[in-house]
Amino acid sequence: MLYQAYQLQSDLTSPLRMFAEQASLLFGASKAGLSSPPALSPLAAQSGGKLSAAFEVLARLRLTHERPAYNLASVEVAGQSVAITEHKVCELPFGTLLHFKKAMVNPGPRVLLAAPLSGHFATLLRETARTLLADHDVYITDWHNARDVSLSQGDFGLDDYTGYLIRFLEVLGPDSHMIAVCQPCVAALAATAIMAEDGNPAQPRSLTLMAGPVDCRINPTGVNVLANSKPIEWFEKNLISHVPWPHKGMMRRVYPGFLQLTAFLSMNMERHKKSFADLYRHARDGEFDKAQIIRTFYDEYLAVNDLPAAFYLQTVSKVFQTYDLPRDELTWRGRRVNLKAIRRTALLTVEGERDDICAVGQTVAAQDLCSSIRPYMKSHHLQAGVGHYGVFSGRKWNQQIYPRVRDVIHGSE
C-alpha cells in the first residue's frame, strides 16, 4: 500500500507542480522584460523575480523516475575536442552495457565502470565517466528502473548483479579493466574471483574499488548501524512494496527509490533546506550560474530508481548484516567465492577521509582478503578532506584521485 499511496499523492499534486513550473517561466519572462501573455499587473511584474524563484522552488520539490541524460557529447583529449556517441552494446532486462564511444582510432584501455544500484541512476557517475574518457575507452552499467521491468523477466538478486558484471566483461573481452564505485565493490570482487577461478580470459587486468562496503565490521557508520538495527524480516515487511498500475513492472516487488532517497535526505535535512533556500535567493537575484549548480545537482539527486526487492534484501543481509565476503562465506549461484583465486588482477582501493557512508578501513580490507595478488600489484589511496561523493566527483577526484586510478590502469597494460 505504501507505493500505491505515494503514486496517488504524486498524481494528485502533479497539476500543482505543472502550474508552478509554468508560473515560474511566466514571472521569469516578466522580470526579464519579455512579452508573456497574459499581461501582468505592474505590481506582479515588479515582483517577477521573487515570484518566479518561489514557483521554481515549488516546482522542483518533486521526484522523477526516468534516467537523466548523460550529456557527454565530447571530451578533450590532448587539447583537442573529441566527439562522443552513446552505444548500447549489450541490453539485458535489468541493465544495459552502455559504451561512450570516442571518435578516434585509439580510445585508450577499455574500462567497465560498475555503477551502484542504490536508488539513483548510473548518471550519478557522469563526472566520473567524463574524467575517465580523457584517457580511456569507457563503458558503464546503465541500470534500468525495476518498476519498468515486466514480471515476465523474472527476479534480480545479488547473484544476478555479479553475473551481469561477468557478462559485460566478456563482451569487452580480454585486457579490460573494471572500476566499482560504492555498493558494487562486493559484486565486483566476486565477479573477478569467479572469473579468475574459471581461468576466464576476460577477467579484468585491474580492479579499482572506490568507497565500497567490503567489510562493514570496520568503523561502522550510521548506514551500517541502521542496517543492523532490525532483522531482515523487518526490512522486507516495512520497506518492500509492489509496483502499482500503470507501470510496466506492475506487481513487481521493489524497494522504492523514493524510500531510499527519503533516508538520505533525513540524514542531511538541514543542508538540503539550505540548498533550496539558496536556489530561491540566487534565482531571485539573477545569479544564474550559482542557481544552475544547485539545479543540476537536484535534477540528478531527485531522479530515483526502484531496486528489485531480492537485490536490496540480499545486499542488506549478506553485505551489511552477516558480512559474508570478509567471513569467506559469500556464494555465487551455489559456489563459494574464493578471493584467493585472484592472482593476475592489479588491485587499487580508494577511500575518503570524511566518508560517512563507507568509512575508512571498509574498502582497504580487500587488500588482505585478496592475499594471492602480489604486493607490487596492490595499492591504496586515502584521500584527505573528502566525503563519500568526493571520492568519485569534484576537484579532488579530478586532481588527486584520478591520476592514481589512471596510473594503475595504464601500468597494468
N, C-alpha and C positions, 0 to 999 in steps of 0.2 A: 504493500500500500504506500510505502514511502516514496517510491519513484512515481507512482500514479499521482500522489498529492503534489509532488514537485512539478510534474508535467501540467497539471491543472493550473497551478499558480503561474507557471510560465505562459500558458495560453491566455490566461485572464489579463496578465499585465503586458502582454505584447502590444496591444493598441496604445497603451500609455507610453511605452518606450518609443514606438514609432512616431507618436505625436511629439515627444521630447526631441527626437532626432531632427524632425522637420522644423520644429520651432527654433532649435539651435542654429540651423542653417539660415532661417529667415532673419532672426535678430542679428546674426553674424553679418549677413549681407547688408542690413541696415547700418550697422556700425561702420562698415567699410564704404558706405556711400553708394552701394549698388542698388539697382532697381529690383524690387522683390515684391510682387503682388501677394496679398493685398497691401494697400498703402497703410503704413503705421502712423499712429498719432505722434506728434512731436515729442511727447513725454516718453513713449515707448522707444522711439528712435534714439533719443538721448541716452536711454538705459540699455541700448542694444548690447553693449559689451557684457554687462552683468547678466542680462537675461540669457544671452547666447551661452555664456560659460556655465550658468546654472543648469540650463536644459541639457548641455553636453554631458555634464557630470551625471545627471539623472539618466540619460540615455545609455551611458557606459556602465551603469550599475547592473550588469546583466552577464549571463554566461552564454557562450556559444559552444556548439558541439561539432563543428567542422574544422578540419585541419587548416590552419592559416597557410598562406603561400610561403615558400622558402625564400623567394626573391633573390636568388643567386644567379643573376644574369651574366655576370662577368667577374673576373678576378685578375689582379695584377700579378704578372709573372715576369721577373727580371725587367721591371719598368715598363712592360707592355700590357695592355688590356687584352685579355683572352676571353672569348665568349664561352658561356656555359649553357648546356641544354640538359633538361631532365629526361632520363630514360628509365622506364620500368623494365628491369632486367628479368626479374622472377616475381610473379604475382601469385601469392598464396591467400587462402581465405582470411587469415588474421594479420597479414603483413606483406609488404612489398619490398623487394630489394631495389632501391632507387639509386640510379647512377647519375652523379653530376659530371657529365661528360665535357671535358675541355677540348676546345678546337685546336689541338696541337698533336704533333706526331708522338712525342714522348711526354705523357702527362705526369710521369713520376710513379713511384711504387704504389701498388693497389692497397687501399686501406678500407676495411669494413668498420664503420662507426656504429657500434651497438648502442642504440638509444634505450632509455628506460621506458617501461610500460607501467606508468605510475600516476595516471590521472591527467597527464598532459600529453600533447602530441610530440613527435620526434623533432618538430620545428623548434623545440626548446634548445636544440643543439645547432641552430642555424649559424651562430657566430663560431662555434667550434668547427663546423664544416667549412665555413668561409676561410678561416685561418689555415686549415689543413690543405685547402685547394691550391694554395700558392706553390706547394712542393709535392703534392700527392694526387693520385687518382682516387677520388673519394666516392664510396658507396655508403648508404645509410639504411638501417632497418626502419622503414616507414610503417609504423604500426597502425592498424585500422581501428576505428571505434567499434567496440564489441556490440553496441546497440544497433549497428548497421550490418551485422553478420547474421545471416539466417541460421535458425536452429539446425537446418539440414547439414550444416558444415561441421557439426559435432562440437566437442568442447576444446578448450585450450588451457593447458596447465604448464607448470614449470618445466616438465619434460619436453613439452612441445616448443617452448621458447628455446630451449637448448637445441632441440632438433632443427629449428629454423636457422639458428646460427651455423650449425654444421652444413645444412643445405646451402646456405648463402655463401659460405666459404668455399664449398665445392664448385659453385657457379663461378666464383672469382678465380679459382684454380690455384696451383702451387705458387709459392713465393709471394703470398699476400700477407697482410698484417691486420691485426684487429685491435681496436680501441673500445673499451667498455666504460661507460660513464654511469656511475652510481649503481643503481639496483642491478643491472645485468652483469656485474662483475662476477657473481657466483655462477651464473649460467655460462659466461664466457670461459671461466676456468674449467667448468665441467665439460664444455664442448671441446676445448683444447685437449683435455686429458683423454676423453673418449677417442678423439681422432689420433692422438699420439699412440695410444694403446693398440689401435687398429692399424697403425702404420699408414694412415690416410695421407696421401701426398699433398692434400690441400691444407694440412694443419698449418696454422699461421707461423711465419718466421719470427714475428714478435707479437707480444701481447702487452698492452698498456691498460692498467686498471686505475681508474680515476675516482677517488672518493666513494668506494664501494664497500658494502657491508659483508666483507669476507668473514670476519669473526666479531660478532656483535657482543661477545662477552667482555671485550676490552673497552674500557672507558664508556659505559653506556650513556647514551644521550636521552633526551626526552622522548624521542621517537622509539627508542629501544624499550624504555620503561613502559610506555603506553602499550606496546605490542605484547608485553608480558603481564599487563595488569589484569587481563581477563583470559579465560580458557578459549581455545579456538572455536568452541561451540558458541560462545557469546558473539564472536565476530560474525559467524555465519548467520546467527539468528537476527542480529540487530543491524548489520551493515550490508547484507546481500539482498538485492531486490530483483524482481522480474521486469524486463523492459516492457513498457506499456505500448499499446497501439498509439500511433500508426507506424511505428518504426519497423524497419525491415527485420530486425532481430527480436521482434515481439516474443515475449515469454522466455527469452534467454536470461539466465541468472548472471547478474553482474554486480560488481562493486561500483556504484555510480561515481563518475568523475566529480560530480558536484559535492559529494560527501568528502572525497579526498581533499578537494580544494577548501571546503569549509574547515577541515582540520588544519590545513596550512595557514589559512587566514587567521584562525583563532590564536595561533602561536605568535603572530606579529600584528595583531589588530591595530594597535596604535600607529604603527608605521604605515599601514595601508590607509588609515584615516587621514594621516598627514599627507600622503601622496595625492589623494583625491582633493584635499584642500589646496594643495599646491597646484594641481591641474586647474582648478577653478580660478585661482589667482593669476596664473600665467596666461590662461585663455582670456580672462577679463582684461588684462593689461596688454594684450597683444604680443606677448613673449612667445612667439610661435615655436622656436627651436626648443625651448625648455618644456613647453607643453607637449611637443611631439615626442620627446623622450619618454614621458610618462604614458602617453597614448600607446606608443609602440610596445612598451613593457606589458601593459594590461591587455592589449589585444592578444598577446601570447598567453599571458598568465590566466586569463579568464576563458580561454578555449579549453574545454575539458573533454577527456577521453575516458569512456567507461572501460573498466577492466573485466575480463572474463572471471567469473567467480572462482573457478578452480585455480587459476593462476594466482589470484590475490590470496586466497586462503592457504595455498601451498607455500607461497612466499612467506607469509606471516608465520606459519607453523615451522617450516624447515630452516628458514634463514634467521628469523628473529626470536623464535621460542626454543627450538631444540638444537640449533646450531649444527646441523647435520654435516656441513662441509668441513669445518675445523675439527669435528669429532670423528672424521673419517667414516661417516655413516650415510653420506648422500648417495643416492642411487639414480640412475637414468635408465628408464624402461627395464627395471629389474637388475641392472648391472651396477656394481659398486663403482663409484667414480674414484679412480686412483690417480691422485695428483702427482705421485712419484713417477708416473709414466711419462710425464712431460720432461723432455731432455733437449730437444732441438729448438725450442722456442725461447727467445730472449724475453725477459720479464722486466717491466718498469711499473712501479707503483707510485701514485701521486696522492698526496693528502694536503688539506688546507688547515692551517694552524687554528683558525677560528670556526671550523666546521661544527655546527650544532645539530646536524642531521646524521653525519657519518664521522665519528670522532677520530682524532689522531690515534693510530695503532690498529684500527679495524681493517684497513686496506693493506698496510705493510705486512700484516700477518701472512699474506700469500707467499712472501719470500721464504719463510720457514716451511710452509706446507709443501711448496714445490722444491723439495730437497734434492732432486736429481738434476736440476739445472745448475750448470757450473757457475761458480761465483762471479766470474768475469762477464757472464751473460745476464746478471741481475743488477738492478739499480733502483734507487728510491729517491723521490724528491718531496720534501716537505716545504710547502710554500708559506712563508710568513705573511701574516696580515690579511688573509683571505678566508671567507666563509665557504659554504658549500658551492654556491654558484660561481664564486670567483675562481674555483679550480678549473672550470672549462669555459669561462667567458670573462670579458673585461680586460683591462690593461695588463694586469699581472699574468693572466693566461697568455696573452699575445707576446709579451716581452720576456717573461721568465720561465714559464712552464712549457710553452710550445717548443722553444728551442731544444729542451731536453727530450721531448717526445720525438721531434724530428731527428735528432741525433741517434736515438735508439733505433728508429725505423731504418734510416739510411745506413747505420752501422751494421745492420743485420742483413743488408742486401748482398 
